[in-house]
Amino acid sequence: MNVSYLYKLTGLDIQLIKRCNSDAAHKLLPITIAIPLVFTIYLISFLLAFSQLLRYSISSILAALLMSFIFTNIYRFLLLILLSTKTNHHKIKQQQIVITFIAVAILAFIASLPIAVSLYNTTLQTDVNVYKQQLGAQQTQTISYNYHQQTQKLKYLFKTTHDVDSFQNIQNAKQAQALANMTKLVNQSNYYLKRIHLLSSKHPFSFSIFLLGLLVFMRPVYSIIKLNAHPYFNHKHHLEHRLITLNYYAFLKKYSRAFKTHYGKEISYYESYSNPPYNTLRKEDTRSFEPAEVLLKNLYYGHT
């Protein structure tokens, strides 16, 4: 894969990296390989999950590719926000880091869960077999009881013993068919959601797989936060700030020129924020107003 494409995919500027010192590419390496690594983890994870849910069909591969693409782009979007945002407000920066950590932790949990289920598959299969036996016995008891109650209530409607025996045979056949269908259904299901429940309740050590996945997902985030003062990011934010500012003032000139050319009026663009074009500080209303009583007095009695 082209290295330049990896930089572009992650949101890094390869030309700007080349202009920085020689260690820039090395320090930014964890961020560069983040997207293909995360996509690979998601692909393996969703292939393991959908192969169980969709029975190793071509649809499981397509579903795994689609879900891997979606979740990798969510992760990429979080990294791009950190890469493109630089603020001097300590509170805003803390909130952004906390929200990013929570979102990345959720993404890591989603990726690690099918892998943990696959690694504990042998032990979970034993637990699932026990659950199947318990479920089958419970359903057998319920079906037998329901058919017995139904037979006892309806057999008194028949006048002859032959009719009662015929009805009993029909009920027995229906009960046997219901039990066969129930047994088939119980045995066919792979109980994937039950495996997840058993994994969390009976195998707490599997949480270490999530922690390992969390470390992999958090490594690029940590690198971005740690390298926030790196010359690359300083140059990047300086260029972005300059580009935004120049385009903003160009817009103001075009705005006024358009009204002057088409309508012959001197009109400037009104800003409701005190720090355009970033618009994080709204202007304070410094006007002072008289109380309503003064207005009513002036309306009725005139100025005094």
PESUL-V454681 format. One record per residue. PHI is phi in radians with two decimals (999 if undefined). Layout:
phi
PHI
PHI
This chain:
phi
999
-1.14
-1.13
-1.06
-1.15
-1.11
-1.08
-1.14
-1.10
-1.45
1.72
-1.69
-1.70
-1.13
-1.17
-1.23
-1.11
-1.13
-1.39
-1.44
-1.21
-1.18
-1.50
-1.10
-1.09
-1.17
-1.23
-1.57
-1.03
-1.02
-1.30
-1.13
-1.55
-1.11
-1.14
-1.09
-1.15
-1.14
-1.09
-1.10
-1.10
-1.11
-1.10
-1.09
-1.11
-1.27
-1.12
-1.13
-1.26
-1.29
-1.15
-1.40
-1.34
-1.95
1.10
0.96
-1.71
-1.12
-1.16
-1.16
-1.20
-1.12
-1.13
-1.13
-1.10
-1.12
-1.16
-1.12
-1.10
-1.14
-1.24
-1.15
-1.23
-1.12
-1.11
-1.09
-1.10
-1.11
-1.15
-1.12
-1.11
-1.15
-1.22
-1.74
-1.93
-2.39
-2.32
-1.64
-1.43
-1.10
-1.16
-1.11
-1.11
-1.11
-1.08
-1.12
-1.15
-1.12
-1.10
-1.12
-1.08
-1.13
-1.11
-1.17
-1.09
-1.13
-1.11
-1.16
-1.13
-1.08
-1.27
-1.45
-1.09
-1.09
-1.16
-1.12
-1.08
-1.18
-1.19
-1.72
-1.06
-1.11
-1.16
-1.16
-1.09
-1.09
-1.13
-1.17
-1.08
-1.11
-1.12
-1.06
-1.10
-1.13
-1.16
-1.09
-1.12
-1.15
-1.20
-1.08
-1.11
-1.15
-1.14
-1.09
-1.14
-1.11
-1.20
-1.13
-1.13
-1.11
-1.15
-1.13
-1.34
-1.70
-1.22
-1.32
-1.37
-1.58
-1.54
-1.89
-1.17
-1.11
-1.15
-1.12
-1.13
-1.12
-1.11
-1.08
-1.13
-1.12
-1.12
-1.12
-1.16
-1.13
-1.13
-1.10
-1.15
-1.12
-1.15
-1.16
-1.13
-1.11
-1.10
-1.11
-1.16
-1.13
-1.36
-1.32
-1.19
-1.64
0.94
-1.17
-1.15
-1.16
-1.08
-1.11
-1.12
-1.13
-1.09
-1.33
-1.58
-1.86
-2.30
-1.12
-1.16
-1.10
-1.09
-1.13
-1.16
-1.13
-1.11
-1.13
-1.11
-1.13
-1.09
-1.13
-1.28
-1.47
-1.01
-1.12
-1.11
-1.07
-1.11
-1.14
-1.16
-1.18
-1.63
-1.05
-1.66
-1.14
-0.92
-1.03
-1.23
-1.10
-1.11
-1.08
-1.22
-1.14
-1.13
-1.13
-1.08
-1.13
-1.11
-1.14
-1.11
-1.08
-1.19
-1.14
-1.20
-1.13
-1.12
-1.05
-1.16
-1.15
-1.09
-1.16
-1.13
-1.13
-1.20
-1.19
-1.29
-1.58
-2.15
1.19
-2.08
-1.60
-2.20
-1.89
-1.23
-1.52
-1.91
-1.65
-2.08
-1.54
-2.26
-1.18
-1.61
-1.48
0.95
-1.91
-2.12
-1.32
-1.12
-1.50
-1.45
-1.63
-1.23
-2.01
-2.13
-1.30
-1.09
-1.09
-1.08
-1.16
-1.11
-1.11
-1.12
-1.19
-1.17
-1.54
-2.03
1.38
-1.25
-1.91
